[in-house]
Each structure stands twice: as structure tokens, then as C-alpha cells.
Amino acid sequence: MESWAETNRQADPDLERAPDGTPLYVHLPFCASKCHYCDFYSLPDAGQDIDGTLTVILREAEARAPWHPRTVFFGGGTPSLLSTEQWGRFANELQRITGFRDSAVEITAECNPESLDLDKARCLLDLGIPRLSIGFQSLSDARLELFGRVHDTDTSFRAYAAAREAGIQAVNIDMIFAAPGQTATEWSGELERVLGLQPDSFSAYNLTFEEGTTFHRWRDQGKLENHPEEAELEMFHEARSASGSRGYEPYEVSNYSLPGRHSIHNVNYWENGPYLGIGPSAVSKIGQTRAGNTRSLGAYRKQMKDTGSPIGWKETLKPAHRLGETWWLGLRMTDGLLPSRAAETADCPDPEAQSRATNLAEKFVRQGLLEKHGQYFALSTRGIPLADAIAAEFLTQVPLESDLPSPD
């Protein structure tokens, strides 16, 4: 008798399992409420058929998820919002489908403080999830309310304590800086308190006003303003200074860890490696083809029912464009990028494209924005705050106009 996946693969010849060992991302889209700055696909859980959605995501896993993934990341949304019973059924079924507990060198679940207590932390650990990433975001209750968060500062600290008491082996804390009304002194105090917990790693993201978010609309209406660039830069440097004084190393522009405690799963993204994403809106990169699941829960479930395929879009960029993207991503890493490895990752044997990339990098070296360590190129101290602008140059300067995708 054919399995569900085998039956539905006949309906879509492009639907097949990712190669063994491919890193796996699982998108669980439900949240207690939608944060005002968030542009990830998520929706409030009230009135949603969570159990039914989990069943559909598992069906997608049967069809597409790799056997023995190297890393697994449960993101969202708010994965910790699931009950212990839902987590038990979901994780055990995913284990049957992929064998992830037997292979993954890192397994992470994102958590929000209001849905992480001792029982939930113990449940996740028992299910083979020893790394949690907790979204503190701020230590100001007024700012958390502005963000649209449904927890307060005390709840964040209780969630962290619960994770440690449960025996969680690695904890990451997410923070946001340059929020409306925030001062450099306040940010310094927040860093002191967060780093005093001694998380294994932490992220410090500059608040952005992404199109389609409530914050973007409020800014356009004059209700919010961007921080001055000088103030943002001061807070960025404070994160680097405060973390360094406590033994943390910046391994990416916005991410810090104690030695050897960085996120292996996320490093794979910045190295432009392969990954498989399941769940509504999840993106995959297999070989040199990138594809995204439809960004609607209703459409996702309908497509899975009708065709067995959740894919909403797919693209295979030309080699020079892939090379530009590999430089764009890789230069965010503190260790930098090796040009020959970038060409191999992008499957770009074109010597002219490779020359355009290295010539651009050498230009930034002369300007003091990049440094060269042996054959590696890396952002300089002066270039780090300009990482986005520098990296973006590789997206436009490495490909020729004919290499760029045509506008829709």
C-alpha cells in the first residue's frame, strides 16, 4: 500500500524529499498576538485549528522532510504556544518521519516568555529539544506593550529560570534596540541585566520598520519615528562592548555567543547552505533552487489537500547572481568569506563573475571597510556598522544586468 507522500508525489513531480542530512526548519505560525514590528507570517491562535494544522505540516514532512537532518529549528510564530500534549504528538511523529533525534547536532525551539514554564521546558527537553531561543525583546514593560508583546519583564526572567531549572543545555535570548523612546543608557542597563543571566548566546537586533507591519503604518502616520543614525550606532557599539567584556564573541553582525555556543543552524543560512522549510510560508533552498510555501494558512492547507504540494513560488537564479548572494550573506559573519568557497557554494565557475566579486572586495579593503586575513575577506571595525550597505553592493555589482531576475 502506498504512503500518503507517495500517492501525492504523483500529483506533483517536483515534490520529493530533501537529501539526507539537510537542515530542517519547521514553521509553526500561531502566536498569542501579532507583534507590531513583526513581518514573519504568523496569526493569533484564537479560533484556529491548531491540531489540524500540525497534522498537515506532518503530512508535508512525510513528502519533503529529509531523513536524519543535521540541524532542526522550530520557529514561527510561537512554537512554545503549543501544549505539552501537542508537542508530544508532533515531535514524536516528526521523529518517526525524519529520525531527527538520532542525527541532529543542534535542535532549537523558539519560545515566548508567556508560554514557557517549567513543565513546558521539561517537555521540550524530554522530546529531544535541548536548545531554546527566548524572545525577551525588551526589559521595559511600557516598551513591551508598545511592541504588542503579551508578557512583562518579570515573566521573561521566570521563563529563563524555568529553562535552566529544567536542564536546558543552551539558551539564546533575543533583544531589540533603538526602539521608540529608548535611550543609550536604558539599553546599556538592559544589556547588563540580560548578560548577567549568562545565556549561551544572545541576539541584538536593530528595530526595523518592515513594510506591512503595524509599526511601518504608524511611522507613515507620524505616530513613531526612527532613531537618529548616530543613536542607533551608539547602541550597536554598546552591545559589542558589553558582550565582549563578559566573554561573548560576535559571530555575526547581530549575534553573540560564548565560545563554541553559536547557532549552527543559523550559520548555515549565512553560509548560503541548503535547508528545507516546512509549514506555511517556510522557505527552502535545495541545490540551487529556492522555493517558498504559500503565505496563507488556508491556502497552505488547501494546496496540501488538493495537490500534496504547498509550494507557492520557486526560482533558480543565474550563477553570478547566486555568487553575489553568497557574498552578501557571508560577509555578515565575523570570520568572513573565502572567495573560492563562495564560488563553489554558488556553483558559479564563471571567472568574470568571481573577478567582479573579488575586485569589489579589494575596493572595500582599500576604503577600510573590509579586511583581508589570508584569503578571507571580513568586515573591518569601521565596516561592521555598514554591513547591510556593503553587502548589498555584491547583490548589484557581481551579477550583470542580464543575470538579475526579471521583475514580475
Residue pairs with C-beta under 8 A, 6 or more apart in sequence:
3 62
4 59
4 62
4 63
5 17
5 59
5 62
5 63
5 308
7 308
8 15
8 63
8 307
8 308
8 309
9 15
9 16
9 63
9 308
11 307
11 308
11 309
12 307
12 308
12 309
14 309
14 311
14 314
15 63
15 64
15 308
15 309
15 311
16 63
16 64
17 63
17 64
17 65
17 66
17 67
18 24
18 64
18 65
18 66
18 274
18 276
18 284
18 286
19 66
19 274
19 286
20 66
20 67
20 68
21 66
21 67
21 68
21 69
21 70
21 103
22 66
22 69
22 70
22 274
22 275
22 276
22 286
23 69
23 70
23 71
23 72
23 73
23 265
23 268
23 273
23 274
23 275
23 276
24 65
24 66
24 69
24 71
24 72
24 73
24 98
24 100
24 275
24 276
24 277
24 278
25 72
25 73
25 75
25 265
25 275
25 276
25 277
25 278
25 282
25 283
26 57
26 61
26 72
26 73
26 74
26 75
26 79
26 94
26 277
26 278
26 279
26 282
27 41
27 57
27 75
27 76
27 77
27 277
27 278
27 279
27 280
27 281
27 282
27 293
28 54
28 57
28 74
28 75
28 76
28 77
28 78
28 79
28 81
28 82
28 279
29 41
29 42
29 43
29 53
29 76
29 77
29 279
29 280
29 281
29 297
30 42
30 43
30 44
30 45
30 48
30 50
30 53
30 76
30 77
30 78
30 81
30 82
31 42
31 43
31 44
31 45
31 76
31 77
31 78
31 81
31 112
32 44
32 45
32 78
32 81
32 112
32 114
32 115
32 150
33 44
33 148
33 149
33 150
34 42
34 43
34 44
34 148
34 214
35 147
35 148
35 149
36 146
36 147
36 148
36 213
36 214
36 215
36 218
37 147
37 148
37 176
37 207
37 208
37 209
37 210
37 213
37 214
37 215
38 210
38 213
39 210
39 211
39 212
39 213
40 76
40 77
40 281
41 77
41 280
41 281
41 295
42 76
42 77
42 78
43 297
45 81
48 297
50 82
50 86
51 86
52 301
53 297
53 301
54 82
54 86
54 89
54 90
56 300
56 301
56 304
56 305
57 90
57 278
57 279
58 90
58 93
58 94
58 97
59 304
59 308
60 278
60 279
60 293
60 304
60 310
61 93
61 94
61 97
61 98
61 278
62 97
63 308
63 309
64 276
64 278
64 284
65 94
65 97
65 98
65 276
65 278
66 98
66 276
67 98
67 99
68 98
68 99
68 100
68 102
68 103
69 98
69 100
69 103
69 104
69 276
70 103
70 104
70 105
70 264
71 104
71 105
71 106
71 107
71 108
71 264
71 265
71 268
72 100
72 104
72 106
72 107
72 108
72 265
73 107
73 108
73 109
73 110
73 265
73 266
74 108
74 109
74 110
74 129
75 110
76 110
77 110
78 110
78 111
78 112
78 115
79 109
79 110
79 111
80 109
80 110
80 111
80 112
80 115
80 116
80 120
80 124
80 132
81 112
81 115
82 90
84 119
84 120
84 123
87 120
87 123
87 124
87 127
88 123
88 127
91 127
91 128
91 129
92 127
94 100
95 101
95 128
100 107
100 128
101 107
101 128
105 264
106 131
106 263
106 264
106 265
107 128
107 129
107 130
107 131
108 129
108 131
108 132
108 133
108 172
108 263
108 265
109 124
109 129
109 131
109 132
109 133
110 132
110 133
110 135
111 120
111 132
111 133
111 134
111 135
111 159
111 163
112 134
112 135
112 149
112 150
112 151
112 159
113 134
113 135
113 136
113 151
113 155
113 156
113 158
113 159
113 160
114 150
114 151
114 155
114 159
116 132
116 134
116 159
116 162
116 163
117 158
117 159
117 162
118 162
118 165
118 166
120 162
121 132
121 162
121 163
121 165
121 166
121 168
122 166
122 167
124 132
124 166
124 168
125 166
125 167
125 168
130 168
130 169
130 170
131 168
131 169
131 170
131 171
131 172
132 163
132 168
132 170
132 171
132 172
133 171
133 172
133 173
133 174
133 203
133 263
134 156
134 159
134 160
134 163
134 171
134 172
134 173
134 174
135 174
136 156
136 160
136 173
136 174
136 175
136 194
137 144
137 147
137 149
137 174
137 175
137 176
138 144
138 147
138 149
138 153
138 175
138 176
138 179
138 190
139 153
139 156
139 189
139 190
139 193
139 194
140 153
140 182
140 186
140 190
141 152
141 153
143 179
143 180
143 181
143 182
144 151
144 152
144 153
146 179
146 180
147 176
147 179
148 214
151 159
157 197
160 171
160 173
160 197
160 199
163 171
164 171
170 200
170 201
170 261
171 199
171 200
172 199
172 200
172 201
172 202
172 203
172 263
173 194
173 197
173 199
173 201
173 202
173 203
174 202
174 203
174 205
175 190
175 191
175 194
175 202
175 203
175 204
175 205
176 204
176 205
176 206
176 207
177 187
177 204
177 205
177 206
177 207
177 232
177 235
177 236
177 239
178 206
178 207
178 226
178 227
178 231
178 232
178 235
179 207
180 224
180 225
180 227
182 227
182 235
184 231
184 234
184 235
184 238
187 235
187 238
187 239
188 238
188 242
191 204
191 238
191 239
191 242
191 243
192 242
194 202
195 202
195 242
195 243
195 246
195 248
200 257
200 258
200 261
201 248
201 255
201 256
201 257
201 258
201 261
201 262
201 263
202 243
202 248
202 255
202 256
202 257
203 254
203 255
203 256
204 236
204 239
204 254
204 256
205 254
206 232
206 235
206 236
206 254
207 215
207 227
209 215
209 216
209 219
209 224
209 226
210 216
215 224
218 224
219 225
219 226
227 235
233 385
236 385
237 385
239 256
240 250
240 384
243 249
243 250
243 256
244 250
247 258
247 259
248 256
248 257
248 258
249 256
249 257
249 258
249 259
249 262
249 334
250 256
250 334
251 257
251 262
251 267
251 333
251 334
251 335
252 266
252 267
252 270
252 332
252 333
252 334
253 332
253 379
253 384
253 387
255 262
255 263
255 266
257 263
267 333
268 274
268 275
269 275
269 329
270 329
270 330
270 332
270 333
271 329
271 330
271 333
271 345
272 285
272 322
272 325
272 326
272 329
272 330
272 342
272 345
272 346
273 285
273 345
274 285
274 286
274 287
275 284
275 285
276 284
276 286
277 283
277 284
277 292
277 293
278 293
278 310
279 293
279 300
280 293
280 294
280 295
280 296
280 297
280 300
280 310
281 292
281 293
281 294
281 295
281 300
282 292
282 293
283 290
283 291
283 292
283 293
284 290
284 291
284 292
288 316
288 317
288 322
288 346
288 347
289 314
289 315
289 316
290 314
290 315
290 316
290 317
291 311
291 313
291 314
291 315
292 311
292 312
292 313
292 314
293 300
293 310
293 311
293 312
294 300
294 303
294 310
294 311
294 312
295 312
299 312
300 310
303 309
303 310
303 311
303 312
304 310
315 405
317 325
317 403
317 405
318 399
318 402
318 403
319 346
319 347
319 348
319 349
319 350
319 353
319 403
320 348
320 350
320 353
320 356
320 398
320 399
320 400
320 403
321 395
321 398
321 399
321 403
321 404
321 405
322 346
322 347
322 348
323 342
323 343
323 346
323 348
323 350
323 353
323 354
323 357
323 398
323 399
324 357
324 394
324 395
324 396
324 397
324 398
324 399
325 346
325 394
325 395
326 337
326 342
326 345
326 346
327 337
327 342
327 357
327 361
327 391
327 394
327 398
328 391
328 392
328 394
328 395
329 391
330 336
330 337
330 342
331 337
331 370
331 377
331 378
331 379
331 387
331 390
331 391
331 394
332 387
332 391
333 378
334 378
334 379
335 376
335 378
336 371
336 373
336 376
336 377
336 378
336 379
337 376
337 377
337 378
338 375
338 376
339 354
339 357
339 358
339 361
339 375
339 377
340 375
342 357
343 349
343 354
348 354
353 398
353 399
353 403
356 397
356 398
357 394
357 398
360 393
360 394
360 397
360 398
361 370
361 372
361 377
364 370
364 377
364 383
364 390
364 393
365 371
365 372
365 377
368 380
368 382
368 383
369 379
369 380
369 382
369 383
369 386
369 390
370 377
370 378
370 379
370 380
370 383
370 390
371 377
371 378
371 379
371 380
372 378
379 387
379 390
383 390
